[in-house]
């Protein structure tokens, strides 16, 4: 998400971004970090950090 000049939020999804890869990463975090517990995943800094790291990599690749 980015704000444009009019201070409106705009979704800028990288062209190479595949939803299936993010879903797979979330699934892996759910199974391995949160031990198949949705409440643990929702409260786990490690789960959020993993998903943020993956999306940051995509964003960096899109700018290259």
mmCIF file of the N, C-alpha and C atoms, coordinates in Angstrom:
data_MODEL
# 
_entry.id   MODEL 
# 
loop_
_atom_site.group_PDB 
_atom_site.id 
_atom_site.type_symbol 
_atom_site.label_atom_id 
_atom_site.label_alt_id 
_atom_site.label_comp_id 
_atom_site.label_asym_id 
_atom_site.label_entity_id 
_atom_site.label_seq_id 
_atom_site.pdbx_PDB_ins_code 
_atom_site.Cartn_x 
_atom_site.Cartn_y 
_atom_site.Cartn_z 
_atom_site.occupancy 
_atom_site.B_iso_or_equiv 
_atom_site.pdbx_formal_charge 
_atom_site.auth_seq_id 
_atom_site.auth_comp_id 
_atom_site.auth_asym_id 
_atom_site.auth_atom_id 
_atom_site.pdbx_PDB_model_num 
ATOM 1   N N  . UNK A 1 1  ? 0.841  -1.169  0.000   1.00 0.00 ? 1  UNK A N  1 
ATOM 2   C CA . UNK A 1 1  ? 0.000  0.000   0.000   1.00 0.00 ? 1  UNK A CA 1 
ATOM 3   C C  . UNK A 1 1  ? 0.889  1.236   0.000   1.00 0.00 ? 1  UNK A C  1 
ATOM 4   N N  . UNK A 1 2  ? 0.478  2.191   -0.758  1.00 0.00 ? 2  UNK A N  1 
ATOM 5   C CA . UNK A 1 2  ? 1.188  3.477   -0.807  1.00 0.00 ? 2  UNK A CA 1 
ATOM 6   C C  . UNK A 1 2  ? 0.160  4.603   -0.864  1.00 0.00 ? 2  UNK A C  1 
ATOM 7   N N  . UNK A 1 3  ? 0.561  5.753   -0.338  1.00 0.00 ? 3  UNK A N  1 
ATOM 8   C CA . UNK A 1 3  ? -0.289 6.926   -0.459  1.00 0.00 ? 3  UNK A CA 1 
ATOM 9   C C  . UNK A 1 3  ? 0.133  7.710   -1.689  1.00 0.00 ? 3  UNK A C  1 
ATOM 10  N N  . UNK A 1 4  ? -0.852 8.117   -2.493  1.00 0.00 ? 4  UNK A N  1 
ATOM 11  C CA . UNK A 1 4  ? -0.529 8.926   -3.659  1.00 0.00 ? 4  UNK A CA 1 
ATOM 12  C C  . UNK A 1 4  ? -0.480 10.402  -3.259  1.00 0.00 ? 4  UNK A C  1 
ATOM 13  N N  . UNK A 1 5  ? -0.304 11.267  -4.231  1.00 0.00 ? 5  UNK A N  1 
ATOM 14  C CA . UNK A 1 5  ? -0.179 12.700  -3.952  1.00 0.00 ? 5  UNK A CA 1 
ATOM 15  C C  . UNK A 1 5  ? -1.420 13.274  -3.278  1.00 0.00 ? 5  UNK A C  1 
ATOM 16  N N  . UNK A 1 6  ? -2.599 12.689  -3.545  1.00 0.00 ? 6  UNK A N  1 
ATOM 17  C CA . UNK A 1 6  ? -3.854 13.165  -2.951  1.00 0.00 ? 6  UNK A CA 1 
ATOM 18  C C  . UNK A 1 6  ? -4.108 12.532  -1.587  1.00 0.00 ? 6  UNK A C  1 
ATOM 19  N N  . UNK A 1 7  ? -3.094 11.848  -1.037  1.00 0.00 ? 7  UNK A N  1 
ATOM 20  C CA . UNK A 1 7  ? -3.180 11.184  0.274   1.00 0.00 ? 7  UNK A CA 1 
ATOM 21  C C  . UNK A 1 7  ? -4.226 10.070  0.288   1.00 0.00 ? 7  UNK A C  1 
ATOM 22  N N  . UNK A 1 8  ? -4.455 9.467   -0.881  1.00 0.00 ? 8  UNK A N  1 
ATOM 23  C CA . UNK A 1 8  ? -5.352 8.330   -1.006  1.00 0.00 ? 8  UNK A CA 1 
ATOM 24  C C  . UNK A 1 8  ? -4.507 7.061   -1.019  1.00 0.00 ? 8  UNK A C  1 
ATOM 25  N N  . UNK A 1 9  ? -4.946 6.041   -0.302  1.00 0.00 ? 9  UNK A N  1 
ATOM 26  C CA . UNK A 1 9  ? -4.197 4.785   -0.272  1.00 0.00 ? 9  UNK A CA 1 
ATOM 27  C C  . UNK A 1 9  ? -4.464 3.999   -1.547  1.00 0.00 ? 9  UNK A C  1 
ATOM 28  N N  . UNK A 1 10 ? -3.376 3.515   -2.154  1.00 0.00 ? 10 UNK A N  1 
ATOM 29  C CA . UNK A 1 10 ? -3.457 2.768   -3.408  1.00 0.00 ? 10 UNK A CA 1 
ATOM 30  C C  . UNK A 1 10 ? -2.708 1.451   -3.233  1.00 0.00 ? 10 UNK A C  1 
ATOM 31  N N  . UNK A 1 11 ? -3.343 0.362   -3.651  1.00 0.00 ? 11 UNK A N  1 
ATOM 32  C CA . UNK A 1 11 ? -2.701 -0.950  -3.605  1.00 0.00 ? 11 UNK A CA 1 
ATOM 33  C C  . UNK A 1 11 ? -1.824 -1.102  -4.835  1.00 0.00 ? 11 UNK A C  1 
ATOM 34  N N  . UNK A 1 12 ? -0.520 -1.316  -4.621  1.00 0.00 ? 12 UNK A N  1 
ATOM 35  C CA . UNK A 1 12 ? 0.400  -1.534  -5.717  1.00 0.00 ? 12 UNK A CA 1 
ATOM 36  C C  . UNK A 1 12 ? 0.996  -2.926  -5.555  1.00 0.00 ? 12 UNK A C  1 
ATOM 37  N N  . UNK A 1 13 ? 0.370  -3.868  -6.196  1.00 0.00 ? 13 UNK A N  1 
ATOM 38  C CA . UNK A 1 13 ? 0.794  -5.259  -6.099  1.00 0.00 ? 13 UNK A CA 1 
ATOM 39  C C  . UNK A 1 13 ? 1.875  -5.531  -7.145  1.00 0.00 ? 13 UNK A C  1 
ATOM 40  N N  . UNK A 1 14 ? 3.062  -5.999  -6.695  1.00 0.00 ? 14 UNK A N  1 
ATOM 41  C CA . UNK A 1 14 ? 4.117  -6.311  -7.672  1.00 0.00 ? 14 UNK A CA 1 
ATOM 42  C C  . UNK A 1 14 ? 3.633  -7.329  -8.703  1.00 0.00 ? 14 UNK A C  1 
ATOM 43  N N  . UNK A 1 15 ? 4.038  -7.145  -9.956  1.00 0.00 ? 15 UNK A N  1 
ATOM 44  C CA . UNK A 1 15 ? 3.594  -8.034  -11.035 1.00 0.00 ? 15 UNK A CA 1 
ATOM 45  C C  . UNK A 1 15 ? 4.006  -9.474  -10.801 1.00 0.00 ? 15 UNK A C  1 
ATOM 46  N N  . UNK A 1 16 ? 5.180  -9.682  -10.192 1.00 0.00 ? 16 UNK A N  1 
ATOM 47  C CA . UNK A 1 16 ? 5.667  -11.048 -9.990  1.00 0.00 ? 16 UNK A CA 1 
ATOM 48  C C  . UNK A 1 16 ? 5.077  -11.708 -8.744  1.00 0.00 ? 16 UNK A C  1 
ATOM 49  N N  . UNK A 1 17 ? 4.264  -10.979 -8.001  1.00 0.00 ? 17 UNK A N  1 
ATOM 50  C CA . UNK A 1 17 ? 3.700  -11.483 -6.750  1.00 0.00 ? 17 UNK A CA 1 
ATOM 51  C C  . UNK A 1 17 ? 2.662  -12.566 -7.031  1.00 0.00 ? 17 UNK A C  1 
ATOM 52  N N  . UNK A 1 18 ? 2.851  -13.717 -6.433  1.00 0.00 ? 18 UNK A N  1 
ATOM 53  C CA . UNK A 1 18 ? 1.904  -14.817 -6.605  1.00 0.00 ? 18 UNK A CA 1 
ATOM 54  C C  . UNK A 1 18 ? 1.203  -15.083 -5.280  1.00 0.00 ? 18 UNK A C  1 
ATOM 55  N N  . UNK A 1 19 ? -0.117 -14.984 -5.299  1.00 0.00 ? 19 UNK A N  1 
ATOM 56  C CA . UNK A 1 19 ? -0.901 -15.221 -4.089  1.00 0.00 ? 19 UNK A CA 1 
ATOM 57  C C  . UNK A 1 19 ? -0.606 -16.595 -3.499  1.00 0.00 ? 19 UNK A C  1 
ATOM 58  N N  . UNK A 1 20 ? -0.406 -17.577 -4.361  1.00 0.00 ? 20 UNK A N  1 
ATOM 59  C CA . UNK A 1 20 ? -0.170 -18.942 -3.875  1.00 0.00 ? 20 UNK A CA 1 
ATOM 60  C C  . UNK A 1 20 ? 1.092  -19.034 -3.024  1.00 0.00 ? 20 UNK A C  1 
ATOM 61  N N  . UNK A 1 21 ? 2.106  -18.239 -3.360  1.00 0.00 ? 21 UNK A N  1 
ATOM 62  C CA . UNK A 1 21 ? 3.340  -18.272 -2.576  1.00 0.00 ? 21 UNK A CA 1 
ATOM 63  C C  . UNK A 1 21 ? 3.140  -17.661 -1.190  1.00 0.00 ? 21 UNK A C  1 
ATOM 64  N N  . UNK A 1 22 ? 2.381  -16.564 -1.109  1.00 0.00 ? 22 UNK A N  1 
ATOM 65  C CA . UNK A 1 22 ? 2.104  -15.963 0.196   1.00 0.00 ? 22 UNK A CA 1 
ATOM 66  C C  . UNK A 1 22 ? 1.214  -16.888 1.026   1.00 0.00 ? 22 UNK A C  1 
ATOM 67  N N  . UNK A 1 23 ? 0.255  -17.521 0.397   1.00 0.00 ? 23 UNK A N  1 
ATOM 68  C CA . UNK A 1 23 ? -0.611 -18.470 1.098   1.00 0.00 ? 23 UNK A CA 1 
ATOM 69  C C  . UNK A 1 23 ? 0.215  -19.640 1.624   1.00 0.00 ? 23 UNK A C  1 
ATOM 70  N N  . UNK A 1 24 ? 1.135  -20.134 0.829   1.00 0.00 ? 24 UNK A N  1 
ATOM 71  C CA . UNK A 1 24 ? 2.001  -21.231 1.259   1.00 0.00 ? 24 UNK A CA 1 
ATOM 72  C C  . UNK A 1 24 ? 2.874  -20.804 2.436   1.00 0.00 ? 24 UNK A C  1 
ATOM 73  N N  . UNK A 1 25 ? 3.382  -19.571 2.407   1.00 0.00 ? 25 UNK A N  1 
ATOM 74  C CA . UNK A 1 25 ? 4.196  -19.062 3.515   1.00 0.00 ? 25 UNK A CA 1 
ATOM 75  C C  . UNK A 1 25 ? 3.358  -18.938 4.784   1.00 0.00 ? 25 UNK A C  1 
ATOM 76  N N  . UNK A 1 26 ? 2.116  -18.448 4.647   1.00 0.00 ? 26 UNK A N  1 
ATOM 77  C CA . UNK A 1 26 ? 1.226  -18.344 5.807   1.00 0.00 ? 26 UNK A CA 1 
ATOM 78  C C  . UNK A 1 26 ? 0.897  -19.730 6.351   1.00 0.00 ? 26 UNK A C  1 
ATOM 79  N N  . UNK A 1 27 ? 0.675  -20.679 5.460   1.00 0.00 ? 27 UNK A N  1 
ATOM 80  C CA . UNK A 1 27 ? 0.387  -22.055 5.875   1.00 0.00 ? 27 UNK A CA 1 
ATOM 81  C C  . UNK A 1 27 ? 1.570  -22.644 6.638   1.00 0.00 ? 27 UNK A C  1 
ATOM 82  N N  . UNK A 1 28 ? 2.770  -22.404 6.130   1.00 0.00 ? 28 UNK A N  1 
ATOM 83  C CA . UNK A 1 28 ? 3.964  -22.922 6.789   1.00 0.00 ? 28 UNK A CA 1 
ATOM 84  C C  . UNK A 1 28 ? 4.143  -22.288 8.166   1.00 0.00 ? 28 UNK A C  1 
ATOM 85  N N  . UNK A 1 29 ? 3.915  -20.981 8.278   1.00 0.00 ? 29 UNK A N  1 
ATOM 86  C CA . UNK A 1 29 ? 4.011  -20.315 9.581   1.00 0.00 ? 29 UNK A CA 1 
ATOM 87  C C  . UNK A 1 29 ? 2.961  -20.868 10.536  1.00 0.00 ? 29 UNK A C  1 
ATOM 88  N N  . UNK A 1 30 ? 1.756  -21.093 10.019  1.00 0.00 ? 30 UNK A N  1 
ATOM 89  C CA . UNK A 1 30 ? 0.665  -21.646 10.827  1.00 0.00 ? 30 UNK A CA 1 
ATOM 90  C C  . UNK A 1 30 ? 1.024  -23.029 11.358  1.00 0.00 ? 30 UNK A C  1 
ATOM 91  N N  . UNK A 1 31 ? 1.583  -23.863 10.496  1.00 0.00 ? 31 UNK A N  1 
ATOM 92  C CA . UNK A 1 31 ? 1.868  -25.234 10.891  1.00 0.00 ? 31 UNK A CA 1 
ATOM 93  C C  . UNK A 1 31 ? 3.134  -25.350 11.750  1.00 0.00 ? 31 UNK A C  1 
ATOM 94  N N  . UNK A 1 32 ? 4.186  -24.624 11.387  1.00 0.00 ? 32 UNK A N  1 
ATOM 95  C CA . UNK A 1 32 ? 5.466  -24.810 12.065  1.00 0.00 ? 32 UNK A CA 1 
ATOM 96  C C  . UNK A 1 32 ? 5.684  -23.874 13.249  1.00 0.00 ? 32 UNK A C  1 
ATOM 97  N N  . UNK A 1 33 ? 5.340  -22.613 13.089  1.00 0.00 ? 33 UNK A N  1 
ATOM 98  C CA . UNK A 1 33 ? 5.578  -21.653 14.171  1.00 0.00 ? 33 UNK A CA 1 
ATOM 99  C C  . UNK A 1 33 ? 4.437  -21.688 15.182  1.00 0.00 ? 33 UNK A C  1 
ATOM 100 N N  . UNK A 1 34 ? 3.202  -21.717 14.675  1.00 0.00 ? 34 UNK A N  1 
ATOM 101 C CA . UNK A 1 34 ? 2.034  -21.660 15.562  1.00 0.00 ? 34 UNK A CA 1 
ATOM 102 C C  . UNK A 1 34 ? 1.534  -23.041 15.960  1.00 0.00 ? 34 UNK A C  1 
ATOM 103 N N  . UNK A 1 35 ? 2.162  -24.083 15.480  1.00 0.00 ? 35 UNK A N  1 
ATOM 104 C CA . UNK A 1 35 ? 1.779  -25.457 15.826  1.00 0.00 ? 35 UNK A CA 1 
ATOM 105 C C  . UNK A 1 35 ? 0.294  -25.729 15.585  1.00 0.00 ? 35 UNK A C  1 
ATOM 106 N N  . UNK A 1 36 ? -0.189 -25.312 14.410  1.00 0.00 ? 36 UNK A N  1 
ATOM 107 C CA . UNK A 1 36 ? -1.575 -25.542 13.972  1.00 0.00 ? 36 UNK A CA 1 
ATOM 108 C C  . UNK A 1 36 ? -2.618 -24.877 14.874  1.00 0.00 ? 36 UNK A C  1 
ATOM 109 N N  . UNK A 1 37 ? -2.262 -23.800 15.561  1.00 0.00 ? 37 UNK A N  1 
ATOM 110 C CA . UNK A 1 37 ? -3.189 -23.124 16.463  1.00 0.00 ? 37 UNK A CA 1 
ATOM 111 C C  . UNK A 1 37 ? -3.432 -21.700 15.959  1.00 0.00 ? 37 UNK A C  1 
ATOM 112 N N  . UNK A 1 38 ? -4.659 -21.407 15.473  1.00 0.00 ? 38 UNK A N  1 
ATOM 113 C CA . UNK A 1 38 ? -4.931 -20.079 14.918  1.00 0.00 ? 38 UNK A CA 1 
ATOM 114 C C  . UNK A 1 38 ? -4.769 -18.952 15.943  1.00 0.00 ? 38 UNK A C  1 
ATOM 115 N N  . UNK A 1 39 ? -5.091 -19.206 17.199  1.00 0.00 ? 39 UNK A N  1 
ATOM 116 C CA . UNK A 1 39 ? -4.930 -18.166 18.216  1.00 0.00 ? 39 UNK A CA 1 
ATOM 117 C C  . UNK A 1 39 ? -3.457 -17.860 18.444  1.00 0.00 ? 39 UNK A C  1 
ATOM 118 N N  . UNK A 1 40 ? -2.634 -18.877 18.417  1.00 0.00 ? 40 UNK A N  1 
ATOM 119 C CA . UNK A 1 40 ? -1.197 -18.677 18.573  1.00 0.00 ? 40 UNK A CA 1 
ATOM 120 C C  . UNK A 1 40 ? -0.656 -17.883 17.385  1.00 0.00 ? 40 UNK A C  1 
ATOM 121 N N  . UNK A 1 41 ? -1.115 -18.222 16.190  1.00 0.00 ? 41 UNK A N  1 
ATOM 122 C CA . UNK A 1 41 ? -0.638 -17.509 15.005  1.00 0.00 ? 41 UNK A CA 1 
ATOM 123 C C  . UNK A 1 41 ? -1.018 -16.039 15.074  1.00 0.00 ? 41 UNK A C  1 
ATOM 124 N N  . UNK A 1 42 ? -2.225 -15.754 15.488  1.00 0.00 ? 42 UNK A N  1 
ATOM 125 C CA . UNK A 1 42 ? -2.682 -14.371 15.568  1.00 0.00 ? 42 UNK A CA 1 
ATOM 126 C C  . UNK A 1 42 ? -1.946 -13.539 16.599  1.00 0.00 ? 42 UNK A C  1 
ATOM 127 N N  . UNK A 1 43 ? -1.319 -14.189 17.550  1.00 0.00 ? 43 UNK A N  1 
ATOM 128 C CA . UNK A 1 43 ? -0.606 -13.491 18.620  1.00 0.00 ? 43 UNK A CA 1 
ATOM 129 C C  . UNK A 1 43 ? 0.907  -13.610 18.488  1.00 0.00 ? 43 UNK A C  1 
ATOM 130 N N  . UNK A 1 44 ? 1.372  -14.297 17.464  1.00 0.00 ? 44 UNK A N  1 
ATOM 131 C CA . UNK A 1 44 ? 2.792  -14.603 17.331  1.00 0.00 ? 44 UNK A CA 1 
ATOM 132 C C  . UNK A 1 44 ? 3.541  -13.561 16.511  1.00 0.00 ? 44 UNK A C  1 
ATOM 133 N N  . UNK A 1 45 ? 4.501  -12.914 17.134  1.00 0.00 ? 45 UNK A N  1 
ATOM 134 C CA . UNK A 1 45 ? 5.350  -11.958 16.427  1.00 0.00 ? 45 UNK A CA 1 
ATOM 135 C C  . UNK A 1 45 ? 6.131  -12.666 15.327  1.00 0.00 ? 45 UNK A C  1 
ATOM 136 N N  . UNK A 1 46 ? 6.551  -13.879 15.582  1.00 0.00 ? 46 UNK A N  1 
ATOM 137 C CA . UNK A 1 46 ? 7.329  -14.641 14.598  1.00 0.00 ? 46 UNK A CA 1 
ATOM 138 C C  . UNK A 1 46 ? 6.521  -14.892 13.327  1.00 0.00 ? 46 UNK A C  1 
ATOM 139 N N  . UNK A 1 47 ? 5.246  -15.198 13.464  1.00 0.00 ? 47 UNK A N  1 
ATOM 140 C CA . UNK A 1 47 ? 4.402  -15.433 12.283  1.00 0.00 ? 47 UNK A CA 1 
ATOM 141 C C  . UNK A 1 47 ? 4.277  -14.163 11.451  1.00 0.00 ? 47 UNK A C  1 
ATOM 142 N N  . UNK A 1 48 ? 3.975  -13.045 12.110  1.00 0.00 ? 48 UNK A N  1 
ATOM 143 C CA . UNK A 1 48 ? 3.847  -11.779 11.386  1.00 0.00 ? 48 UNK A CA 1 
ATOM 144 C C  . UNK A 1 48 ? 5.176  -11.377 10.754  1.00 0.00 ? 48 UNK A C  1 
ATOM 145 N N  . UNK A 1 49 ? 6.266  -11.544 11.469  1.00 0.00 ? 49 UNK A N  1 
ATOM 146 C CA . UNK A 1 49 ? 7.583  -11.188 10.948  1.00 0.00 ? 49 UNK A CA 1 
ATOM 147 C C  . UNK A 1 49 ? 7.916  -11.983 9.699   1.00 0.00 ? 49 UNK A C  1 
ATOM 148 N N  . UNK A 1 50 ? 7.585  -13.255 9.700   1.00 0.00 ? 50 UNK A N  1 
ATOM 149 C CA . UNK A 1 50 ? 7.837  -14.105 8.545   1.00 0.00 ? 50 UNK A CA 1 
ATOM 150 C C  . UNK A 1 50 ? 7.091  -13.598 7.320   1.00 0.00 ? 50 UNK A C  1 
ATOM 151 N N  . UNK A 1 51 ? 5.817  -13.287 7.481   1.00 0.00 ? 51 UNK A N  1 
ATOM 152 C CA . UNK A 1 51 ? 5.011  -12.829 6.345   1.00 0.00 ? 51 UNK A CA 1 
ATOM 153 C C  . UNK A 1 51 ? 5.425  -11.441 5.885   1.00 0.00 ? 51 UNK A C  1 
ATOM 154 N N  . UNK A 1 52 ? 5.796  -10.566 6.800   1.00 0.00 ? 52 UNK A N  1 
ATOM 155 C CA . UNK A 1 52 ? 6.266  -9.234  6.430   1.00 0.00 ? 52 UNK A CA 1 
ATOM 156 C C  . UNK A 1 52 ? 7.578  -9.340  5.662   1.00 0.00 ? 52 UNK A C  1 
ATOM 157 N N  . UNK A 1 53 ? 8.462  -10.212 6.095   1.00 0.00 ? 53 UNK A N  1 
ATOM 158 C CA . UNK A 1 53 ? 9.747  -10.402 5.426   1.00 0.00 ? 53 UNK A CA 1 
ATOM 159 C C  . UNK A 1 53 ? 9.537  -10.867 3.990   1.00 0.00 ? 53 UNK A C  1 
ATOM 160 N N  . UNK A 1 54 ? 8.635  -11.790 3.786   1.00 0.00 ? 54 UNK A N  1 
ATOM 161 C CA . UNK A 1 54 ? 8.379  -12.316 2.443   1.00 0.00 ? 54 UNK A CA 1 
ATOM 162 C C  . UNK A 1 54 ? 7.816  -11.226 1.530   1.00 0.00 ? 54 UNK A C  1 
ATOM 163 N N  . UNK A 1 55 ? 6.853  -10.463 2.028   1.00 0.00 ? 55 UNK A N  1 
ATOM 164 C CA . UNK A 1 55 ? 6.278  -9.402  1.191   1.00 0.00 ? 55 UNK A CA 1 
ATOM 165 C C  . UNK A 1 55 ? 7.303  -8.304  0.924   1.00 0.00 ? 55 UNK A C  1 
ATOM 166 N N  . UNK A 1 56 ? 8.202  -8.037  1.870   1.00 0.00 ? 56 UNK A N  1 
ATOM 167 C CA . UNK A 1 56 ? 9.251  -7.037  1.660   1.00 0.00 ? 56 UNK A CA 1 
ATOM 168 C C  . UNK A 1 56 ? 10.211 -7.480  0.556   1.00 0.00 ? 56 UNK A C  1 
ATOM 169 N N  . UNK A 1 57 ? 10.496 -8.768  0.504   1.00 0.00 ? 57 UNK A N  1 
ATOM 170 C CA . UNK A 1 57 ? 11.362 -9.293  -0.556  1.00 0.00 ? 57 UNK A CA 1 
ATOM 171 C C  . UNK A 1 57 ? 10.711 -9.074  -1.915  1.00 0.00 ? 57 UNK A C  1 
ATOM 172 N N  . UNK A 1 58 ? 9.430  -9.366  -2.028  1.00 0.00 ? 58 UNK A N  1 
ATOM 173 C CA . UNK A 1 58 ? 8.711  -9.136  -3.277  1.00 0.00 ? 58 UNK A CA 1 
ATOM 174 C C  . UNK A 1 58 ? 8.747  -7.664  -3.675  1.00 0.00 ? 58 UNK A C  1 
ATOM 175 N N  . UNK A 1 59 ? 8.535  -6.783  -2.703  1.00 0.00 ? 59 UNK A N  1 
ATOM 176 C CA . UNK A 1 59 ? 8.537  -5.349  -2.992  1.00 0.00 ? 59 UNK A CA 1 
ATOM 177 C C  . UNK A 1 59 ? 9.903  -4.901  -3.494  1.00 0.00 ? 59 UNK A C  1 
ATOM 178 N N  . UNK A 1 60 ? 10.964 -5.391  -2.875  1.00 0.00 ? 60 UNK A N  1 
ATOM 179 C CA . UNK A 1 60 ? 12.318 -5.044  -3.297  1.00 0.00 ? 60 UNK A CA 1 
ATOM 180 C C  . UNK A 1 60 ? 12.605 -5.563  -4.705  1.00 0.00 ? 60 UNK A C  1 
ATOM 181 N N  . UNK A 1 61 ? 12.186 -6.773  -4.993  1.00 0.00 ? 61 UNK A N  1 
ATOM 182 C CA . UNK A 1 61 ? 12.390 -7.336  -6.332  1.00 0.00 ? 61 UNK A CA 1 
ATOM 183 C C  . UNK A 1 61 ? 11.628 -6.558  -7.388  1.00 0.00 ? 61 UNK A C  1 
ATOM 184 N N  . UNK A 1 62 ? 10.461 -6.060  -7.042  1.00 0.00 ? 62 UNK A N  1 
ATOM 185 C CA . UNK A 1 62 ? 9.647  -5.315  -7.999  1.00 0.00 ? 62 UNK A CA 1 
ATOM 186 C C  . UNK A 1 62 ? 10.295 -3.976  -8.367  1.00 0.00 ? 62 UNK A C  1 
ATOM 187 N N  . UNK A 1 63 ? 11.091 -3.431  -7.445  1.00 0.00 ? 63 UNK A N  1 
ATOM 188 C CA . UNK A 1 63 ? 11.750 -2.155  -7.704  1.00 0.00 ? 63 UNK A CA 1 
ATOM 189 C C  . UNK A 1 63 ? 13.036 -2.326  -8.508  1.00 0.00 ? 63 UNK A C  1 
ATOM 190 N N  . UNK A 1 64 ? 13.570 -3.536  -8.543  1.00 0.00 ? 64 UNK A N  1 
ATOM 191 C CA . UNK A 1 64 ? 14.843 -3.764  -9.244  1.00 0.00 ? 64 UNK A CA 1 
ATOM 192 C C  . UNK A 1 64 ? 14.679 -3.770  -10.738 1.00 0.00 ? 64 UNK A C  1 
# 
